Amino acid sequence: MVFIDYALMKMHRRDIDEHEVRDLLGDERAQHRHRKDGRSEARLRIGRRTLLVVYRREEQTLIVINAMWE
């Protein structure tokens, strides 16, 4: 898994830890959806909030593009 600089910057501002993103993407309860732009989204409710992660897959690597609380 690779985090682009933009994602890391936004995650820092939003108080989202890399471990939370890794846990979400590995959690079987997460809801995944493919977007028309070739990216994918994963959502998981964590306590009172929902974490949304935007990513794309390149061969065997997940590239995290953004993460935010909804």
Buried (B, 14 or more C-beta within 10 A) or exposed (E): EEBBEEBBEBBEEEEBEBEBBBBBBEEEEBEEEEEEEEBBBBBBEEEEEBBBBBBBEEEEEBBBBBBBEE
